[in-house]
Amino acid sequence: MTGALELLTELIRFRTVGGGEGAAARHCAALAEAAGLETRLLAWEPGREQLVARTVDGDGPPLTFTGHLDTVPAERADWSVDPYAAERDGDKVVGRGTSDMKSGVAAALAATVEHAARPHACRGVQLVLTAGEETGCTGLRGLDAPGREPIARGGPLVVAEPTANELVLGHKGAHWMRLHAAGRAAHGSAPDLGDNAAVRLARAAVALHDHAGWPRHERFGPVTANVGVLRGGVAPNVVPDAAELLLDIRTVPGVDAGQLRAQVGLLAGERVDVADHVVLPPVDTGPDDPFVAMVRAALEAAGLDDAAAPPARFFTDASVLAGLLGDGDAVPTVVLGPGEPAQCHVVDEWCSAQRVEQAAVVYRELLERWCAPA
């Protein structure tokens, strides 16, 4: 049986930057099938299949673990090691995707496979491994209705995203917007004859960046805005007649998407069009939920702190999957994974080998409690 650390090494060696998740999903499917799990690869884009693996004879809605297989890019020249070699430096496993979030996928798959292989009356467990999470959960959002049928619904959800094995009960949402300005082209020597769309959006970018009046939530903190992309123009001697800005806003419970879009429009100023690009709701589970108590018990049994950490600033596939599992009403969801939150998207990304093994223990403990007789 493949251990979590061995599986992590194997997964890092799959290059899954904007593609290739299907190969990693098939590798995981083979391990799941060997343990008796039923598997299905969900078609999305060529080479980017997503995996659903679940026990066959559960007596109700399963407990679902989820993680994404894609990563952000890694430039070899910027790294001190090969980002796809999974090199070890003491307790650190170094490589692209170690923390975000192949360590969580490895721990969840290892625990699920071990649990499924053990003869017992299984209540049901499901593993959903996705593609395209880094681009706004596009893998899950891109599935058509027939492709969603293999996902069993109704049970709670564990997201193995990086929390350093701390219990997190929610995360912010994302409201990505596309701003567009149209101007009038002119020769660079006569800018007064043109209408510079790039300058208009540059002013909008500064206004959005400097704005301090975003809504705030008692537990989730403030809404934040990041100008992620600003582009316009074709040459230095041409006044730009078009420009585009991509804005990443992280939202909190209680914020209306329409009002937020209107506020962006006011800050951007006249003759700037604002349109939604990606809208993902925040996730929030009450601390008194019975499933949260079960997760706390699993953490305590593994010798880890069971106190809840603040809500995460990042979004996860739970923004889509929690509602899908609940047929519109989000199921109880926790975020709990071995990766280091501060290592997401950085050069020389690493995760702790010890935490990977701890996470596998926590997940096994949770599965034992999930299937224990009531």
C-alpha positions in Angstrom: 0.0 0.0 0.0 1.4 3.4 -1.1 2.2 5.7 1.8 1.3 9.4 1.8 4.9 10.6 1.4 5.6 8.2 -1.4 2.4 9.3 -3.2 3.3 12.9 -2.7 6.6 12.4 -4.4 4.9 10.7 -7.3 2.3 13.4 -7.7 4.9 16.2 -7.7 6.6 14.6 -10.7 3.4 15.1 -12.7 3.6 18.5 -14.3 0.0 19.8 -13.9 0.4 23.5 -14.7 -2.7 24.5 -16.7 -3.0 20.9 -18.0 -1.9 17.4 -17.4 -4.2 16.7 -14.4 -5.7 13.7 -16.2 -2.5 11.7 -16.0 -2.2 12.4 -12.3 -5.9 11.5 -11.8 -5.4 8.2 -13.6 -2.5 7.4 -11.4 -4.7 8.1 -8.3 -7.5 6.1 -9.8 -5.3 3.0 -10.2 -4.5 3.1 -6.5 -8.1 3.6 -5.5 -9.3 0.7 -7.7 -6.8 -1.6 -6.2 -8.4 -0.9 -2.8 -11.9 -1.7 -4.2 -13.1 1.8 -4.7 -15.3 2.6 -7.7 -13.7 5.2 -9.9 -14.8 7.5 -12.7 -12.8 10.0 -14.7 -14.9 13.1 -15.4 -14.2 14.6 -18.8 -13.6 18.3 -18.9 -10.8 19.4 -21.3 -8.5 17.0 -23.1 -5.9 15.7 -20.7 -7.6 17.4 -17.8 -9.9 14.7 -16.5 -11.1 14.8 -12.9 -11.4 11.8 -10.6 -14.3 10.7 -8.4 -13.5 7.6 -6.3 -15.9 6.2 -3.8 -16.8 3.1 -1.8 -19.4 0.9 -3.4 -21.6 -0.3 -0.5 -22.1 2.8 1.7 -25.4 3.0 3.5 -25.9 6.7 3.1 -24.4 9.9 1.8 -20.6 9.6 2.0 -18.0 11.7 3.6 -16.2 13.5 0.8 -12.5 14.5 0.7 -11.5 16.9 -2.1 -8.3 18.4 -3.5 -7.0 19.9 -6.7 -4.3 18.4 -8.9 -3.3 21.5 -10.8 -0.5 24.0 -9.7 0.7 27.4 -10.6 3.7 27.6 -12.9 7.4 27.3 -11.7 10.3 28.8 -13.5 13.3 26.4 -13.1 15.8 29.4 -13.2 14.2 30.9 -10.1 14.4 27.8 -8.0 17.4 26.4 -6.1 16.3 22.8 -7.1 14.2 21.2 -9.8 10.6 22.1 -8.9 9.4 18.7 -10.1 12.0 16.4 -8.4 10.4 16.3 -4.9 13.8 16.8 -3.2 14.1 16.4 0.5 15.8 18.8 2.9 15.4 17.3 6.3 11.7 17.5 7.1 11.0 19.6 4.1 9.7 18.2 0.8 10.5 20.8 -1.9 8.7 21.1 -5.1 5.9 22.9 -7.0 2.6 21.8 -5.5 4.0 20.4 -2.3 1.9 22.6 0.0 -0.7 23.8 -2.6 -1.9 21.1 -2.5 -0.5 17.7 -3.5 0.4 17.0 0.1 -3.3 17.2 1.0 -4.3 15.0 -2.0 -1.6 12.4 -1.0 -2.7 12.2 2.6 -6.4 12.0 1.7 -5.9 9.4 -0.9 -3.6 7.3 1.3 -6.1 7.4 4.2 -9.1 6.7 1.9 -7.4 3.7 0.3 -6.3 2.2 3.6 -9.8 2.7 5.0 -11.5 1.1 2.0 -9.2 -1.9 2.0 -10.0 -2.7 5.7 -13.1 -5.0 6.0 -15.8 -3.2 7.9 -19.3 -1.9 7.6 -18.5 1.3 5.7 -20.8 4.3 5.9 -19.3 5.6 2.7 -16.4 7.8 1.6 -15.8 9.7 -1.6 -12.7 11.4 -3.0 -13.1 14.2 -5.6 -9.8 15.3 -7.2 -10.2 18.3 -9.5 -8.5 20.2 -12.3 -8.4 23.9 -12.9 -8.9 25.1 -9.3 -6.1 27.7 -9.6 -8.0 29.5 -12.4 -11.2 30.0 -10.4 -12.5 26.4 -9.9 -12.9 26.1 -13.6 -12.7 22.3 -13.6 -15.7 21.9 -11.3 -17.6 24.7 -12.8 -16.9 23.4 -16.3 -18.6 20.0 -15.8 -21.9 19.5 -17.6 -24.9 17.9 -16.0 -24.1 14.3 -17.1 -20.5 14.6 -15.8 -21.8 15.6 -12.4 -24.0 12.5 -11.9 -21.2 10.3 -10.4 -20.7 12.7 -7.5 -22.7 11.3 -4.5 -24.4 14.0 -2.6 -25.5 14.8 0.9 -22.5 14.1 3.2 -20.0 16.5 4.7 -16.9 17.8 3.0 -13.2 17.9 4.0 -11.0 20.2 1.8 -7.3 19.2 2.1 -6.0 22.6 1.2 -3.0 23.9 3.2 -3.8 24.9 6.8 -0.7 23.3 8.5 -3.1 20.8 9.9 -5.1 23.4 11.7 -8.9 23.2 11.7 -10.5 26.0 9.5 -14.2 26.3 9.3 -14.6 28.7 6.4 -12.9 30.8 3.8 -13.4 33.9 1.8 -15.1 33.9 -1.6 -13.8 35.4 -4.8 -15.4 37.9 -7.1 -13.1 38.4 -10.1 -14.0 41.2 -12.4 -12.9 42.3 -15.9 -12.7 46.0 -16.5 -12.5 47.4 -20.0 -11.9 50.9 -21.3 -12.3 52.0 -24.9 -10.5 55.1 -26.1 -9.3 56.5 -29.4 -6.0 55.8 -31.1 -3.6 58.5 -32.3 0.0 58.9 -33.2 2.3 58.9 -30.1 3.7 62.3 -31.1 0.2 63.8 -30.8 -1.4 62.2 -27.7 -3.8 65.2 -27.4 -5.6 63.9 -30.5 -6.3 60.5 -28.9 -8.1 59.2 -25.9 -5.7 57.0 -23.9 -7.6 54.0 -22.6 -4.6 52.7 -20.7 -4.3 55.9 -18.7 -8.0 55.7 -17.7 -7.6 52.2 -16.4 -4.3 53.1 -14.7 -6.2 55.7 -12.7 -8.9 53.1 -12.0 -6.2 50.6 -10.8 -4.8 53.2 -8.3 -8.2 54.1 -7.0 -9.1 50.4 -6.5 -5.8 49.6 -4.9 -5.9 52.6 -2.5 -9.6 52.2 -1.5 -10.0 51.5 2.2 -13.7 51.4 2.5 -14.4 47.8 1.5 -17.0 45.9 3.6 -15.8 44.1 6.7 -16.9 40.9 8.6 -16.3 40.3 12.3 -14.6 36.9 11.7 -13.5 37.0 8.1 -12.0 40.4 8.1 -12.2 42.9 5.3 -13.0 42.5 1.7 -9.7 42.9 -0.2 -9.0 43.9 -3.8 -6.0 43.1 -5.9 -5.2 44.5 -9.4 -3.8 41.4 -10.9 -3.6 42.2 -14.6 -3.4 45.6 -16.4 -2.8 45.6 -20.1 -3.3 47.9 -23.0 -1.7 49.4 -26.1 0.2 47.9 -29.0 3.3 50.1 -29.3 5.0 53.0 -27.6 4.2 55.4 -30.4 0.4 54.6 -30.5 -2.1 56.0 -28.1 -4.0 52.9 -26.7 -7.6 52.7 -27.9 -8.4 49.8 -25.5 -7.2 48.5 -22.2 -8.2 45.7 -19.8 -7.9 45.2 -16.1 -8.5 42.0 -14.1 -9.5 42.6 -10.5 -9.4 39.9 -7.8 -11.8 40.7 -4.9 -12.0 38.4 -2.0 -15.4 38.5 -0.4 -16.9 37.8 3.0 -20.4 36.5 4.1 -23.2 39.0 3.7 -21.7 41.0 0.9 -24.0 41.4 -2.1 -22.3 40.7 -5.5 -24.3 43.4 -7.3 -23.5 46.1 -4.8 -19.8 45.1 -4.9 -19.8 45.4 -8.6 -21.4 48.8 -8.5 -18.8 50.0 -6.0 -16.0 48.9 -8.3 -17.7 50.8 -11.1 -17.9 54.0 -9.1 -14.2 53.7 -8.1 -13.2 52.9 -11.7 -14.8 56.1 -13.0 -16.6 57.0 -16.2 -16.3 55.1 -19.4 -15.1 51.9 -17.8 -17.2 48.8 -18.2 -17.2 46.3 -15.3 -18.2 42.6 -15.9 -18.0 39.5 -13.7 -15.3 37.1 -14.6 -15.5 34.5 -11.7 -17.9 34.6 -8.8 -17.3 32.1 -6.0 -19.2 32.3 -2.7 -17.5 32.2 0.7 -17.7 29.0 2.8 -18.7 29.1 6.5 -19.6 26.2 8.8 -20.8 26.8 12.4 -18.5 25.7 15.2 -21.3 23.7 16.8 -22.0 21.5 13.8 -21.9 17.8 14.8 -19.4 17.1 11.9 -17.0 19.8 13.3 -17.2 17.9 16.7 -16.2 14.7 14.8 -13.2 16.4 13.2 -12.1 17.9 16.5 -12.2 14.4 18.0 -10.0 13.0 15.2 -7.5 15.8 15.7 -7.4 15.2 19.4 -6.9 11.5 18.9 -3.9 12.3 16.6 -2.4 14.4 19.3 -3.0 17.7 17.4 -4.7 21.0 18.5 -8.5 20.9 17.9 -9.0 24.7 18.2 -10.5 26.4 15.2 -8.2 28.8 13.3 -9.6 32.0 11.7 -11.3 31.6 8.3 -8.9 31.3 5.4 -8.2 34.2 3.0 -8.0 31.9 0.0 -10.9 30.2 -1.8 -11.2 26.5 -2.5 -13.3 24.1 -4.7 -15.7 24.0 -1.7 -17.2 27.3 -3.1 -18.6 25.0 -5.9 -18.6 21.5 -4.4 -20.2 22.3 -1.0 -23.3 23.5 -2.8 -23.2 20.7 -5.3 -23.1 18.1 -2.6 -26.0 19.8 -0.8 -28.1 20.4 -4.0 -27.8 24.1 -3.5 -27.5 24.3 0.3 -23.8 24.0 1.4 -23.0 20.9 3.3 -20.9 21.1 6.5 -17.4 21.8 5.4 -14.0 22.0 7.0 -10.6 23.0 5.5 -7.8 20.9 7.0 -4.6 19.9 5.2 -0.9 19.4 5.8 0.5 22.2 3.5 1.9 25.4 4.7 -0.4 28.4 3.8 2.6 30.7 3.5 4.2 28.4 0.9 1.4 28.7 -1.7 2.7 30.0 -5.1 6.2 30.8 -3.9 9.7 29.9 -5.2 11.2 26.8 -3.5 7.7 25.8 -2.2 7.9 23.1 0.5 5.8 21.2 2.9 6.6 19.3 6.1 6.9 15.5 5.7 5.9 15.1 9.3 2.7 17.1 8.7 1.8 15.0 5.7 2.0 11.9 7.8 0.0 13.6 10.6 -2.7 14.5 8.1 -3.0 10.9 7.0 -3.5 9.9 10.6 -6.1 12.6 11.2 -8.0 11.5 8.1 -7.9 7.9 9.1 -9.1 8.8 12.6 -12.0 10.8 11.1 -13.0 7.9 8.8 -13.0 5.6 11.8 -15.4 7.9 13.6 -17.5 8.4 10.4 -18.1 4.6 10.1 -18.3 3.8 13.8 -21.8 2.5 14.9 -24.0 5.3 16.2 
